[in-house]
Amino acid sequence: MFPFLETAATEPNHPLRRTLQFIDRQVRVALKSTDTQSVKPLVGVKPEEQELARKLAEQKTLEGELTERELRTANLRAELGAFERRYLHFVGSRYAELDELKAQLAERLAKEQPDNERAQQAARDARSRSDETKSAAGERAETAPRMFEASPEMKRLYRTVAKRIHPDLTSDRDDRTKRQHLMAEANAAYERGDEAELAKILTGYEHSPEAVQGEGPGAELVRVIRRISQMRGRLAEIEAELQELLRSDLHQLHSRLAEAHKLGRDVLVEMVAKVDEQIGQAKDRLRAPGAGRD
């Protein structure tokens, strides 16, 4: 999960190994140059400062990984949300209309055959199915929802926002709460494609008192260690959320439609045409005498 650390054990030129080797060489040089009275400290660098430098390098690597994972998840979430709205607008609403017509046909037949228990049950089932479809489809919007596609500038801005205000980059409880709220707003703005709002969120936080950090290597080392722990935990959460999105029925449908589109087929249009044909047939049956009969 953490390539920066995992590859350090196998790659001789890995930055972490090279840093540790440099420190080891400095220690050996310092030991050789000592006299019998005392050992000189390593070029004036305190142990906590050396450890802080290592941890900051680790934190920087995790920050980059966390930012990219957040962006990928936010992007997928926005794409699937936009796809779901388009699907419901074009297809879901038509299925709701078709199921309503089928329920009316079944109820007409049940009314004509009051002693037929199978007809009565079929009418109840058809009405229940119609209600469920209508509830899932919701109200149809006046205009077709647009597809989601983030511009390179939008992605760059989101990365900057995530790097600056992500909740896992602070160990202060109050600051963390504020960051969680701002990150939720940033995710919502990204899904809407609202670049101005993202910039506003970033500027607002950059000028807040919480953006000021303090007070010496010892305290900073503790904060960095805690941030690293928080980021690792968040990376695991993001991965779980991402896998859940990828396994969802909505993503499977979206992927299949995308594959069909590459082959020159617009399956969504085909589905709409098919359902429209079925709606027309159901309306003809309702207008005909003895509409409930097959």
TORKOL-4160 file (C-alpha; in steps of 0.2 Angstrom, whole numbers, padded with zeros to 4 digits, m for minus):
294
<pt num="1" X="0000" Y="0000" Z="0000"/>
<pt num="2" X="0015" Y="0012" Z="0003"/>
<pt num="3" X="0027" Y="0010" Z="m0012"/>
<pt num="4" X="0039" Y="0023" Z="m0004"/>
<pt num="5" X="0043" Y="0011" Z="0010"/>
<pt num="6" X="0041" Y="m0006" Z="0001"/>
<pt num="7" X="0053" Y="m0002" Z="m0013"/>
<pt num="8" X="0066" Y="0005" Z="m0001"/>
<pt num="9" X="0070" Y="m0013" Z="0004"/>
<pt num="10" X="0074" Y="m0019" Z="m0014"/>
<pt num="11" X="0080" Y="m0003" Z="m0023"/>
<pt num="12" X="0098" Y="0002" Z="m0020"/>
<pt num="13" X="0095" Y="0020" Z="m0027"/>
<pt num="14" X="0079" Y="0022" Z="m0017"/>
<pt num="15" X="0079" Y="0040" Z="m0010"/>
<pt num="16" X="0076" Y="0033" Z="0008"/>
<pt num="17" X="0090" Y="0021" Z="0007"/>
<pt num="18" X="0102" Y="0034" Z="0000"/>
<pt num="19" X="0097" Y="0046" Z="0014"/>
<pt num="20" X="0100" Y="0033" Z="0027"/>
<pt num="21" X="0117" Y="0028" Z="0019"/>
<pt num="22" X="0122" Y="0047" Z="0019"/>
<pt num="23" X="0118" Y="0048" Z="0037"/>
<pt num="24" X="0128" Y="0032" Z="0041"/>
<pt num="25" X="0143" Y="0039" Z="0032"/>
<pt num="26" X="0142" Y="0055" Z="0041"/>
<pt num="27" X="0141" Y="0046" Z="0058"/>
<pt num="28" X="0157" Y="0035" Z="0053"/>
<pt num="29" X="0166" Y="0051" Z="0048"/>
<pt num="30" X="0162" Y="0060" Z="0064"/>
<pt num="31" X="0167" Y="0045" Z="0074"/>
<pt num="32" X="0184" Y="0044" Z="0066"/>
<pt num="33" X="0187" Y="0062" Z="0068"/>
<pt num="34" X="0184" Y="0062" Z="0087"/>
<pt num="35" X="0198" Y="0063" Z="0100"/>
<pt num="36" X="0198" Y="0053" Z="0116"/>
<pt num="37" X="0189" Y="0066" Z="0126"/>
<pt num="38" X="0172" Y="0068" Z="0117"/>
<pt num="39" X="0162" Y="0063" Z="0102"/>
<pt num="40" X="0157" Y="0078" Z="0091"/>
<pt num="41" X="0138" Y="0078" Z="0087"/>
<pt num="42" X="0133" Y="0075" Z="0068"/>
<pt num="43" X="0137" Y="0091" Z="0060"/>
<pt num="44" X="0126" Y="0100" Z="0073"/>
<pt num="45" X="0110" Y="0091" Z="0068"/>
<pt num="46" X="0100" Y="0084" Z="0083"/>
<pt num="47" X="0093" Y="0067" Z="0082"/>
<pt num="48" X="0075" Y="0073" Z="0082"/>
<pt num="49" X="0079" Y="0084" Z="0068"/>
<pt num="50" X="0086" Y="0070" Z="0058"/>
<pt num="51" X="0070" Y="0059" Z="0062"/>
<pt num="52" X="0059" Y="0073" Z="0058"/>
<pt num="53" X="0067" Y="0075" Z="0040"/>
<pt num="54" X="0064" Y="0057" Z="0037"/>
<pt num="55" X="0046" Y="0057" Z="0043"/>
<pt num="56" X="0043" Y="0073" Z="0032"/>
<pt num="57" X="0049" Y="0064" Z="0017"/>
<pt num="58" X="0038" Y="0049" Z="0021"/>
<pt num="59" X="0023" Y="0061" Z="0024"/>
<pt num="60" X="0026" Y="0070" Z="0008"/>
<pt num="61" X="0025" Y="0053" Z="m0002"/>
<pt num="62" X="0009" Y="0049" Z="0007"/>
<pt num="63" X="0002" Y="0066" Z="0004"/>
<pt num="64" X="0004" Y="0063" Z="m0015"/>
<pt num="65" X="m0003" Y="0046" Z="m0014"/>
<pt num="66" X="m0018" Y="0052" Z="m0004"/>
<pt num="67" X="m0022" Y="0066" Z="m0015"/>
<pt num="68" X="m0022" Y="0055" Z="m0031"/>
<pt num="69" X="m0033" Y="0042" Z="m0022"/>
<pt num="70" X="m0045" Y="0056" Z="m0016"/>
<pt num="71" X="m0046" Y="0063" Z="m0034"/>
<pt num="72" X="m0049" Y="0046" Z="m0042"/>
<pt num="73" X="m0063" Y="0042" Z="m0030"/>
<pt num="74" X="m0071" Y="0059" Z="m0031"/>
<pt num="75" X="m0070" Y="0058" Z="m0050"/>
<pt num="76" X="m0078" Y="0041" Z="m0051"/>
<pt num="77" X="m0091" Y="0046" Z="m0038"/>
<pt num="78" X="m0095" Y="0061" Z="m0049"/>
<pt num="79" X="m0095" Y="0051" Z="m0065"/>
<pt num="80" X="m0107" Y="0038" Z="m0058"/>
<pt num="81" X="m0118" Y="0052" Z="m0051"/>
<pt num="82" X="m0120" Y="0061" Z="m0067"/>
<pt num="83" X="m0123" Y="0044" Z="m0076"/>
<pt num="84" X="m0136" Y="0039" Z="m0064"/>
<pt num="85" X="m0145" Y="0055" Z="m0067"/>
<pt num="86" X="m0144" Y="0054" Z="m0086"/>
<pt num="87" X="m0150" Y="0035" Z="m0085"/>
<pt num="88" X="m0165" Y="0040" Z="m0074"/>
<pt num="89" X="m0169" Y="0055" Z="m0085"/>
<pt num="90" X="m0169" Y="0045" Z="m0101"/>
<pt num="91" X="m0173" Y="0027" Z="m0096"/>
<pt num="92" X="m0179" Y="0026" Z="m0078"/>
<pt num="93" X="m0193" Y="0038" Z="m0081"/>
<pt num="94" X="m0199" Y="0028" Z="m0096"/>
<pt num="95" X="m0199" Y="0012" Z="m0086"/>
<pt num="96" X="m0209" Y="0021" Z="m0073"/>
<pt num="97" X="m0222" Y="0026" Z="m0086"/>
<pt num="98" X="m0222" Y="0008" Z="m0094"/>
<pt num="99" X="m0224" Y="0000" Z="m0077"/>
<pt num="100" X="m0239" Y="0012" Z="m0073"/>
<pt num="101" X="m0247" Y="0007" Z="m0089"/>
<pt num="102" X="m0245" Y="m0011" Z="m0085"/>
<pt num="103" X="m0252" Y="m0009" Z="m0068"/>
<pt num="104" X="m0267" Y="0000" Z="m0075"/>
<pt num="105" X="m0270" Y="m0015" Z="m0087"/>
<pt num="106" X="m0268" Y="m0028" Z="m0073"/>
<pt num="107" X="m0280" Y="m0018" Z="m0063"/>
<pt num="108" X="m0293" Y="m0017" Z="m0077"/>
<pt num="109" X="m0292" Y="m0036" Z="m0079"/>
<pt num="110" X="m0294" Y="m0038" Z="m0060"/>
<pt num="111" X="m0309" Y="m0027" Z="m0060"/>
<pt num="112" X="m0317" Y="m0037" Z="m0075"/>
<pt num="113" X="m0313" Y="m0054" Z="m0066"/>
<pt num="114" X="m0317" Y="m0051" Z="m0047"/>
<pt num="115" X="m0317" Y="m0069" Z="m0043"/>
<pt num="116" X="m0300" Y="m0073" Z="m0052"/>
<pt num="117" X="m0288" Y="m0073" Z="m0037"/>
<pt num="118" X="m0273" Y="m0074" Z="m0049"/>
<pt num="119" X="m0279" Y="m0058" Z="m0058"/>
<pt num="120" X="m0281" Y="m0050" Z="m0041"/>
<pt num="121" X="m0263" Y="m0054" Z="m0036"/>
<pt num="122" X="m0256" Y="m0050" Z="m0052"/>
<pt num="123" X="m0264" Y="m0032" Z="m0051"/>
<pt num="124" X="m0257" Y="m0030" Z="m0033"/>
<pt num="125" X="m0240" Y="m0035" Z="m0039"/>
<pt num="126" X="m0240" Y="m0024" Z="m0054"/>
<pt num="127" X="m0246" Y="m0009" Z="m0044"/>
<pt num="128" X="m0232" Y="m0012" Z="m0031"/>
<pt num="129" X="m0219" Y="m0014" Z="m0045"/>
<pt num="130" X="m0225" Y="0002" Z="m0053"/>
<pt num="131" X="m0224" Y="0012" Z="m0036"/>
<pt num="132" X="m0206" Y="0005" Z="m0034"/>
<pt num="133" X="m0201" Y="0010" Z="m0051"/>
<pt num="134" X="m0208" Y="0027" Z="m0049"/>
<pt num="135" X="m0200" Y="0030" Z="m0033"/>
<pt num="136" X="m0183" Y="0025" Z="m0040"/>
<pt num="137" X="m0185" Y="0036" Z="m0055"/>
<pt num="138" X="m0190" Y="0051" Z="m0046"/>
<pt num="139" X="m0197" Y="0067" Z="m0054"/>
<pt num="140" X="m0190" Y="0069" Z="m0072"/>
<pt num="141" X="m0180" Y="0085" Z="m0074"/>
<pt num="142" X="m0185" Y="0098" Z="m0088"/>
<pt num="143" X="m0168" Y="0097" Z="m0096"/>
<pt num="144" X="m0157" Y="0082" Z="m0098"/>
<pt num="145" X="m0143" Y="0081" Z="m0085"/>
<pt num="146" X="m0126" Y="0083" Z="m0092"/>
<pt num="147" X="m0111" Y="0071" Z="m0092"/>
<pt num="148" X="m0097" Y="0074" Z="m0079"/>
<pt num="149" X="m0080" Y="0078" Z="m0086"/>
<pt num="150" X="m0068" Y="0087" Z="m0075"/>
<pt num="151" X="m0056" Y="0099" Z="m0084"/>
<pt num="152" X="m0037" Y="0098" Z="m0081"/>
<pt num="153" X="m0038" Y="0114" Z="m0072"/>
<pt num="154" X="m0052" Y="0108" Z="m0061"/>
<pt num="155" X="m0042" Y="0092" Z="m0057"/>
<pt num="156" X="m0026" Y="0103" Z="m0053"/>
<pt num="157" X="m0037" Y="0114" Z="m0041"/>
<pt num="158" X="m0044" Y="0099" Z="m0032"/>
<pt num="159" X="m0027" Y="0092" Z="m0029"/>
<pt num="160" X="m0021" Y="0108" Z="m0022"/>
<pt num="161" X="m0037" Y="0109" Z="m0011"/>
<pt num="162" X="m0034" Y="0091" Z="m0005"/>
<pt num="163" X="m0016" Y="0094" Z="m0001"/>
<pt num="164" X="m0019" Y="0109" Z="0009"/>
<pt num="165" X="m0035" Y="0106" Z="0019"/>
<pt num="166" X="m0037" Y="0087" Z="0020"/>
<pt num="167" X="m0042" Y="0082" Z="0038"/>
<pt num="168" X="m0029" Y="0069" Z="0039"/>
<pt num="169" X="m0015" Y="0083" Z="0038"/>
<pt num="170" X="m0019" Y="0089" Z="0055"/>
<pt num="171" X="m0018" Y="0082" Z="0073"/>
<pt num="172" X="m0028" Y="0097" Z="0080"/>
<pt num="173" X="m0046" Y="0091" Z="0084"/>
<pt num="174" X="m0055" Y="0108" Z="0081"/>
<pt num="175" X="m0045" Y="0110" Z="0065"/>
<pt num="176" X="m0048" Y="0093" Z="0059"/>
<pt num="177" X="m0067" Y="0096" Z="0061"/>
<pt num="178" X="m0066" Y="0111" Z="0051"/>
<pt num="179" X="m0056" Y="0103" Z="0038"/>
<pt num="180" X="m0069" Y="0088" Z="0037"/>
<pt num="181" X="m0083" Y="0101" Z="0033"/>
<pt num="182" X="m0072" Y="0110" Z="0020"/>
<pt num="183" X="m0067" Y="0094" Z="0012"/>
<pt num="184" X="m0085" Y="0089" Z="0010"/>
<pt num="185" X="m0089" Y="0106" Z="0002"/>
<pt num="186" X="m0075" Y="0103" Z="m0009"/>
<pt num="187" X="m0081" Y="0086" Z="m0015"/>
<pt num="188" X="m0098" Y="0093" Z="m0018"/>
<pt num="189" X="m0091" Y="0108" Z="m0028"/>
<pt num="190" X="m0080" Y="0096" Z="m0038"/>
<pt num="191" X="m0095" Y="0085" Z="m0042"/>
<pt num="192" X="m0105" Y="0100" Z="m0048"/>
<pt num="193" X="m0090" Y="0106" Z="m0058"/>
<pt num="194" X="m0090" Y="0122" Z="m0048"/>
<pt num="195" X="m0072" Y="0128" Z="m0051"/>
<pt num="196" X="m0075" Y="0145" Z="m0043"/>
<pt num="197" X="m0082" Y="0137" Z="m0027"/>
<pt num="198" X="m0066" Y="0126" Z="m0026"/>
<pt num="199" X="m0055" Y="0141" Z="m0027"/>
<pt num="200" X="m0065" Y="0150" Z="m0014"/>
<pt num="201" X="m0064" Y="0136" Z="m0002"/>
<pt num="202" X="m0045" Y="0135" Z="m0004"/>
<pt num="203" X="m0043" Y="0154" Z="m0002"/>
<pt num="204" X="m0054" Y="0155" Z="0013"/>
<pt num="205" X="m0043" Y="0141" Z="0022"/>
<pt num="206" X="m0026" Y="0148" Z="0017"/>
<pt num="207" X="m0031" Y="0165" Z="0025"/>
<pt num="208" X="m0037" Y="0157" Z="0041"/>
<pt num="209" X="m0028" Y="0156" Z="0058"/>
<pt num="210" X="m0027" Y="0137" Z="0057"/>
<pt num="211" X="m0015" Y="0138" Z="0042"/>
<pt num="212" X="m0001" Y="0144" Z="0054"/>
<pt num="213" X="0010" Y="0130" Z="0061"/>
<pt num="214" X="0022" Y="0131" Z="0075"/>
<pt num="215" X="0034" Y="0126" Z="0087"/>
<pt num="216" X="0050" Y="0117" Z="0086"/>
<pt num="217" X="0056" Y="0100" Z="0079"/>
<pt num="218" X="0051" Y="0089" Z="0094"/>
<pt num="219" X="0033" Y="0094" Z="0094"/>
<pt num="220" X="0032" Y="0094" Z="0075"/>
<pt num="221" X="0039" Y="0077" Z="0074"/>
<pt num="222" X="0025" Y="0071" Z="0085"/>
<pt num="223" X="0012" Y="0080" Z="0074"/>
<pt num="224" X="0020" Y="0072" Z="0058"/>
<pt num="225" X="0020" Y="0055" Z="0065"/>
<pt num="226" X="0001" Y="0057" Z="0069"/>
<pt num="227" X="m0003" Y="0064" Z="0052"/>
<pt num="228" X="0006" Y="0049" Z="0044"/>
<pt num="229" X="m0005" Y="0037" Z="0054"/>
<pt num="230" X="m0020" Y="0047" Z="0050"/>
<pt num="231" X="m0016" Y="0047" Z="0031"/>
<pt num="232" X="m0013" Y="0028" Z="0031"/>
<pt num="233" X="m0030" Y="0025" Z="0039"/>
<pt num="234" X="m0038" Y="0037" Z="0026"/>
<pt num="235" X="m0029" Y="0028" Z="0012"/>
<pt num="236" X="m0037" Y="0011" Z="0018"/>
<pt num="237" X="m0054" Y="0020" Z="0019"/>
<pt num="238" X="m0053" Y="0027" Z="0001"/>
<pt num="239" X="m0047" Y="0010" Z="m0006"/>
<pt num="240" X="m0063" Y="0002" Z="0002"/>
<pt num="241" X="m0074" Y="0015" Z="m0005"/>
<pt num="242" X="m0066" Y="0014" Z="m0022"/>
<pt num="243" X="m0068" Y="m0004" Z="m0023"/>
<pt num="244" X="m0087" Y="m0003" Z="m0017"/>
<pt num="245" X="m0090" Y="0009" Z="m0032"/>
<pt num="246" X="m0081" Y="m0002" Z="m0044"/>
<pt num="247" X="m0091" Y="m0017" Z="m0039"/>
<pt num="248" X="m0108" Y="m0007" Z="m0039"/>
<pt num="249" X="m0121" Y="m0012" Z="m0052"/>
<pt num="250" X="m0121" Y="0006" Z="m0058"/>
<pt num="251" X="m0102" Y="0005" Z="m0062"/>
<pt num="252" X="m0105" Y="m0011" Z="m0071"/>
<pt num="253" X="m0119" Y="m0003" Z="m0082"/>
<pt num="254" X="m0108" Y="0012" Z="m0085"/>
<pt num="255" X="m0093" Y="0002" Z="m0091"/>
<pt num="256" X="m0104" Y="m0009" Z="m0102"/>
<pt num="257" X="m0111" Y="0006" Z="m0111"/>
<pt num="258" X="m0094" Y="0014" Z="m0112"/>
<pt num="259" X="m0087" Y="m0002" Z="m0121"/>
<pt num="260" X="m0102" Y="m0002" Z="m0133"/>
<pt num="261" X="m0100" Y="0016" Z="m0137"/>
<pt num="262" X="m0082" Y="0012" Z="m0142"/>
<pt num="263" X="m0090" Y="0000" Z="m0155"/>
<pt num="264" X="m0101" Y="0013" Z="m0162"/>
<pt num="265" X="m0117" Y="0009" Z="m0152"/>
<pt num="266" X="m0127" Y="0020" Z="m0141"/>
<pt num="267" X="m0135" Y="0008" Z="m0130"/>
<pt num="268" X="m0144" Y="0021" Z="m0120"/>
<pt num="269" X="m0153" Y="0027" Z="m0136"/>
<pt num="270" X="m0157" Y="0009" Z="m0141"/>
<pt num="271" X="m0165" Y="0006" Z="m0123"/>
<pt num="272" X="m0175" Y="0022" Z="m0125"/>
<pt num="273" X="m0182" Y="0016" Z="m0142"/>
<pt num="274" X="m0186" Y="m0001" Z="m0135"/>
<pt num="275" X="m0195" Y="0005" Z="m0120"/>
<pt num="276" X="m0204" Y="0019" Z="m0130"/>
<pt num="277" X="m0211" Y="0005" Z="m0142"/>
<pt num="278" X="m0217" Y="m0005" Z="m0127"/>
<pt num="279" X="m0226" Y="0011" Z="m0120"/>
<pt num="280" X="m0234" Y="0013" Z="m0136"/>
<pt num="281" X="m0240" Y="m0005" Z="m0136"/>
<pt num="282" X="m0247" Y="m0003" Z="m0119"/>
<pt num="283" X="m0256" Y="0013" Z="m0123"/>
<pt num="284" X="m0264" Y="0004" Z="m0138"/>
<pt num="285" X="m0270" Y="m0010" Z="m0127"/>
<pt num="286" X="m0278" Y="0002" Z="m0114"/>
<pt num="287" X="m0287" Y="0011" Z="m0128"/>
<pt num="288" X="m0294" Y="m0006" Z="m0135"/>
<pt num="289" X="m0310" Y="m0014" Z="m0128"/>
<pt num="290" X="m0306" Y="m0028" Z="m0115"/>
<pt num="291" X="m0290" Y="m0019" Z="m0112"/>
<pt num="292" X="m0285" Y="m0031" Z="m0097"/>
<pt num="293" X="m0285" Y="m0046" Z="m0108"/>
<pt num="294" X="m0269" Y="m0053" Z="m0116"/>
